[in-house]
């Protein structure tokens, strides 16, 4: 059985479009997607990881979500995002960028703001190099679902205010405020990167536009989100989150359909049951 499992894993074709999920149409299922390109390592100070918190109950909710228990290491390793804090509005760095850089940020902001729905496949590569696959659906504002392929039994759901990580094997559910995850940048109905985020760098070559956003907490350290966009089409090609320990998690998507409307039921979090 071990040999069979290795053969199956080895037979999977690594086709990555390196995206965080907000792309314009990528048509055929036979689309060939490149492997993630090498990315610069984030230079951030070591610090303890932020603990998950329990989100505030929506005003109309019948029951509040249960308090988050300490996250099992296995479940936490599946979640493709690191956690920061929404905090105060980011200071404007407009004067730190030249006209060409501001124009690039405007293009990326317009692109992200223009996408409202998206479904497709994703590949996640964690700090240990482990590759996980699955499907995802996005409905802006604020809603996303990631379903991992077996043998993983994890799904991640954002319902517009909270994010839950379900590990069905461990029968656990971790809850986080959406406002304290990098998902908020990707799921906002409209976004102006210069105004709404702390952009620390933007650069371009013949292949990619690269935007780096940072969030720093005194007690935690710095979380970094690096997004790489196609230099010609401005399609987002790769997302890498670097946590305060300097560990990278990369999420890539492919077989994208921006016209398909996801089932609204995909984004429902059952707070009373814990697991669906």
TAZI-V718127 format. One record per residue. RES is the residue in three letters. PHI is phi as a letter, one per 30 degrees, with the letter a starting at -180 (999 if undefined). PSI is psi as a letter, one per 30 degrees, with the letter a starting at -180 (none if undefined). Layout:
res:RES phi:PHI psi:PSI
res:RES phi:PHI psi:PSI
This chain:
res:UNK phi:999 psi:e
res:UNK phi:d psi:e
res:UNK phi:d psi:e
res:UNK phi:d psi:e
res:UNK phi:d psi:e
res:UNK phi:d psi:e
res:UNK phi:d psi:e
res:UNK phi:d psi:e
res:UNK phi:d psi:e
res:UNK phi:d psi:f
res:UNK phi:d psi:f
res:UNK phi:d psi:k
res:UNK phi:d psi:k
res:UNK phi:d psi:j
res:UNK phi:c psi:j
res:UNK phi:c psi:k
res:UNK phi:c psi:g
res:UNK phi:h psi:i
res:UNK phi:b psi:l
res:UNK phi:c psi:g
res:UNK phi:j psi:g
res:UNK phi:b psi:i
res:UNK phi:c psi:l
res:UNK phi:d psi:a
res:UNK phi:d psi:k
res:UNK phi:b psi:j
res:UNK phi:d psi:d
res:UNK phi:d psi:l
res:UNK phi:d psi:f
res:UNK phi:d psi:g
res:UNK phi:e psi:k
res:UNK phi:c psi:k
res:UNK phi:c psi:k
res:UNK phi:d psi:l
res:UNK phi:d psi:k
res:UNK phi:e psi:k
res:UNK phi:d psi:l
res:UNK phi:e psi:k
res:UNK phi:b psi:k
res:UNK phi:d psi:k
res:UNK phi:d psi:k
res:UNK phi:d psi:k
res:UNK phi:c psi:j
res:UNK phi:b psi:k
res:UNK phi:d psi:k
res:UNK phi:d psi:k
res:UNK phi:a psi:l
res:UNK phi:d psi:k
res:UNK phi:d psi:k
res:UNK phi:d psi:k
res:UNK phi:d psi:k
res:UNK phi:d psi:k
res:UNK phi:b psi:l
res:UNK phi:d psi:k
res:UNK phi:d psi:l
res:UNK phi:d psi:k
res:UNK phi:d psi:k
res:UNK phi:e psi:k
res:UNK phi:e psi:e
res:UNK phi:c psi:g
res:UNK phi:d psi:k
res:UNK phi:d psi:e
res:UNK phi:b psi:k
res:UNK phi:d psi:l
res:UNK phi:d psi:k
res:UNK phi:d psi:l
res:UNK phi:d psi:k
res:UNK phi:d psi:k
res:UNK phi:d psi:l
res:UNK phi:e psi:k
res:UNK phi:d psi:k
res:UNK phi:d psi:k
res:UNK phi:e psi:e
res:UNK phi:d psi:e
res:UNK phi:d psi:e
res:UNK phi:d psi:e
res:UNK phi:d psi:f
res:UNK phi:d psi:f
res:UNK phi:d psi:k
res:UNK phi:d psi:g
res:UNK phi:b psi:k
res:UNK phi:c psi:l
res:UNK phi:c psi:k
res:UNK phi:b psi:a
res:UNK phi:b psi:k
res:UNK phi:d psi:e
res:UNK phi:h psi:a
res:UNK phi:d psi:l
res:UNK phi:e psi:k
res:UNK phi:d psi:k
res:UNK phi:d psi:k
res:UNK phi:d psi:k
res:UNK phi:c psi:g
res:UNK phi:e psi:e
res:UNK phi:d psi:f
res:UNK phi:d psi:f
res:UNK phi:c psi:k
res:UNK phi:d psi:l
res:UNK phi:d psi:e
res:UNK phi:d psi:e
res:UNK phi:d psi:e
res:UNK phi:d psi:e
res:UNK phi:d psi:e
res:UNK phi:d psi:e
res:UNK phi:d psi:e
res:UNK phi:d psi:e
res:UNK phi:d psi:e
res:UNK phi:d psi:e
res:UNK phi:d psi:e
res:UNK phi:d psi:e
res:UNK phi:d psi:e
res:UNK phi:d psi:e
res:UNK phi:d psi:f
res:UNK phi:d psi:f
res:UNK phi:d psi:k
res:UNK phi:c psi:e
res:UNK phi:b psi:l
res:UNK phi:a psi:k
res:UNK phi:b psi:l
res:UNK phi:l psi:a
res:UNK phi:c psi:l
res:UNK phi:b psi:l
res:UNK phi:b psi:k
res:UNK phi:c psi:k
res:UNK phi:c psi:j
res:UNK phi:d psi:l
res:UNK phi:e psi:f
res:UNK phi:d psi:g
res:UNK phi:i psi:f
res:UNK phi:d psi:k
res:UNK phi:c psi:k
res:UNK phi:b psi:k
res:UNK phi:b psi:l
res:UNK phi:l psi:a
res:UNK phi:b psi:l
res:UNK phi:b psi:l
res:UNK phi:b psi:k
res:UNK phi:b psi:k
res:UNK phi:b psi:j
res:UNK phi:d psi:k
res:UNK phi:d psi:k
res:UNK phi:i psi:g
res:UNK phi:b psi:k
res:UNK phi:a psi:l
res:UNK phi:b psi:k
res:UNK phi:c psi:k
res:UNK phi:c psi:j
res:UNK phi:d psi:k
res:UNK phi:d psi:l
res:UNK phi:e psi:k
res:UNK phi:d psi:f
res:UNK phi:d psi:k
res:UNK phi:b psi:h
res:UNK phi:c psi:k
res:UNK phi:b psi:l
res:UNK phi:b psi:k
res:UNK phi:b psi:k
res:UNK phi:c psi:k
res:UNK phi:c psi:g
res:UNK phi:j psi:f
res:UNK phi:b psi:f
res:UNK phi:b psi:l
res:UNK phi:b psi:k
res:UNK phi:b psi:k
res:UNK phi:c psi:j
res:UNK phi:c psi:k
res:UNK phi:c psi:j
res:UNK phi:d psi:f
res:UNK phi:d psi:e
res:UNK phi:c psi:f
res:UNK phi:h psi:h
res:UNK phi:b psi:l
res:UNK phi:b psi:j
res:UNK phi:c psi:k
res:UNK phi:c psi:k
res:UNK phi:b psi:k
res:UNK phi:d psi:k
res:UNK phi:e psi:e
res:UNK phi:d psi:f
res:UNK phi:c psi:g
res:UNK phi:b psi:l
res:UNK phi:d psi:f
res:UNK phi:e psi:f
res:UNK phi:d psi:e
res:UNK phi:d psi:e
res:UNK phi:d psi:f
res:UNK phi:c psi:g
res:UNK phi:d psi:k
res:UNK phi:d psi:e
res:UNK phi:b psi:k
res:UNK phi:b psi:k
res:UNK phi:c psi:j
res:UNK phi:e psi:e
res:UNK phi:d psi:e
res:UNK phi:d psi:e
res:UNK phi:c psi:f
res:UNK phi:b psi:l
res:UNK phi:c psi:i
res:UNK phi:d psi:k
res:UNK phi:c psi:f
res:UNK phi:a psi:l
res:UNK phi:b psi:k
res:UNK phi:b psi:l
res:UNK phi:a psi:k
res:UNK phi:b psi:a
res:UNK phi:d psi:f
res:UNK phi:c psi:e
res:UNK phi:b psi:k
res:UNK phi:c psi:k
res:UNK phi:c psi:k
res:UNK phi:c psi:k
res:UNK phi:c psi:k
res:UNK phi:c psi:k
res:UNK phi:b psi:l
res:UNK phi:b psi:k
res:UNK phi:b psi:k
res:UNK phi:b psi:k
res:UNK phi:e psi:e
res:UNK phi:d psi:f
res:UNK phi:c psi:e
res:UNK phi:k psi:a
res:UNK phi:c psi:k
res:UNK phi:c psi:k
res:UNK phi:b psi:k
res:UNK phi:c psi:j
res:UNK phi:c psi:k
res:UNK phi:c psi:k
res:UNK phi:c psi:k
res:UNK phi:c psi:l
res:UNK phi:d psi:k
res:UNK phi:d psi:f
res:UNK phi:c psi:e
res:UNK phi:c psi:f
res:UNK phi:i psi:g
res:UNK phi:d psi:k
res:UNK phi:d psi:k
res:UNK phi:c psi:f
res:UNK phi:a psi:k
res:UNK phi:b psi:k
res:UNK phi:b psi:k
res:UNK phi:c psi:k
res:UNK phi:c psi:k
res:UNK phi:d psi:l
res:UNK phi:d psi:f
res:UNK phi:d psi:f
res:UNK phi:i psi:g
res:UNK phi:c psi:k
res:UNK phi:c psi:k
res:UNK phi:b psi:k
res:UNK phi:c psi:k
res:UNK phi:b psi:k
res:UNK phi:b psi:k
res:UNK phi:b psi:l
res:UNK phi:a psi:l
res:UNK phi:h psi:h
res:UNK phi:d psi:k
res:UNK phi:b psi:j
res:UNK phi:d psi:f
res:UNK phi:c psi:f
res:UNK phi:d psi:k
res:UNK phi:c psi:j
res:UNK phi:d psi:l
res:UNK phi:d psi:k
res:UNK phi:e psi:f
res:UNK phi:d psi:f
res:UNK phi:d psi:f
res:UNK phi:c psi:g
res:UNK phi:d psi:k
res:UNK phi:c psi:k
res:UNK phi:d psi:j
res:UNK phi:d psi:e
res:UNK phi:d psi:e
res:UNK phi:d psi:f
res:UNK phi:i psi:e
res:UNK phi:b psi:k
res:UNK phi:c psi:none
